[in-house]
Amino acid sequence: MTIQRFDTGPRMSQAVVHGNTVYLAGVVANKAAGESVTRQTQDILSIIDGHLAKAGSDKSKLLTATIYLTDMKTFPEMNAVWDGWVSAGNTPARATVEAKLAAPQYNVEIMVIAAR
C-alpha cells in the first residue's frame, strides 16, 4: 500500500495518506496567530479544509479530532466556531485538552484524522 505525503518539510508533513485514511499534523493559525481564540479557530479550520481537499477528503469524513487549548476557559469560544464548521450528522470522535503550545502566540491547535 502506498503512502502519499503533502506539504512535506524536513521535520514533518502537513498531511499523510495511507490507504483511505488521511492524517493531518497539528494545525495552528497562520494569519490569526496572536489573535482571539475565535479568530485562531476560524483560521485553523480553513487550513484544515485546504489540507483535506489536497488529500482528497473533506470535513464530512472526519474520524477523530484532537484539540489543544492553552486555557480551558476558552473552550466555549472555540466550540462556538467548531459547531458552526463541523458537518452536521458527521461529527468525529473528539478530545479537547489543555496544553502549552509551541509558541506563545498560539492558543489553539487542532489535529484530525479523516477517511478519504
N, C-alpha and C positions, 0 to 999 in steps of 0.2 A: 504494500500500500504506500502511495507516495505522500510526501509531506510538502505543503506549499507554505512559504513564508512571505509576509508582506511588510514593507517598510522596515527592512532589517538593518540593524546597526551593529557596531562591534560588541554591544552588551546584550541586546535583546531585539526581538521582532515585535512589532505592534500587533500583528495577527499571525496565527499559525493554524493551518487547516490540516487535519489528519482524518482521512475518510470523509464522513459527512458531519464532522464536528469542527466548529470554529472557536478557537481560544484567543481571547484578547488579553493583552498586557493591561496592567492597571493604567487607567487614563486620568490625567489631571487637566485642569483648564489651561488653555493656551492664551486666548485673548483676555480671559477674565481673571487671570491669576492676580491675587491680591484684592479682588472684589468680594462682594457678598456671596454667601453660600448659594443663594438663588442663582446669581449670575454664573458662578462656577459650575453648578449642576447643569444649567442650560447649555453651557459651552461643552462640558464633558459629554452630555448625551448627544449633542450634534456631532462630536468627534466619533463617538461610538457608532452612530448611524453611518458615517462615512467608512469606517473600518469594516463594518458588517457588509456594506454594499460591495466593497472591493473583494471581499471573500465569498460573495455570492449568497448572502443571508440578509436578514433584517430583524428588527426588534420583535416581530411576531413569533420568531423562532428561538427566543431566549430560553435557555435551560436553567441557568443559575446566574446570580449576581451577588457580588460581594462589594459592599460599600463601606469605605473607611471615612470617618469624620474625625476632625481634631477635637470636636466638642459635641457631645451628645445633646446638648441644649439646642443645637441647630437641626436636630432630627426632623421636627415638624416642617421646617423651612425646606429642607432637602426633599422630604416626602411630597410636599405640595407640587414641586416641579416633576418629580418622578411619576406621581399619579397622573399628571397631565400628559406625560410622554409614553408611558408603558402601554402596550397593546392590550386593550380590554379583552378579557377572556383568555389571554395568552401570557399571564403573568408568570415569571420564573420563580423557582425556589430562590430565597434571598436571605442574606445575613447582613446586618449592619453592625459595625464595631467602632469603638473609639480608639484612635491610634495617632501617634506622631507621624507626620508625613515627611517626605524627603527635603522639603524646604518650607520656611515659614509662610510664604505667600499662598501655599496650597492648604485649603480647608476640607477638600473633598477629593477622594479618589475612588473610581469605580472600575471593577473588573468583571467581565461577563464571559460566559460560555454559551454558544448557540449552535443549533443544528443548521445544516445547510440545505 
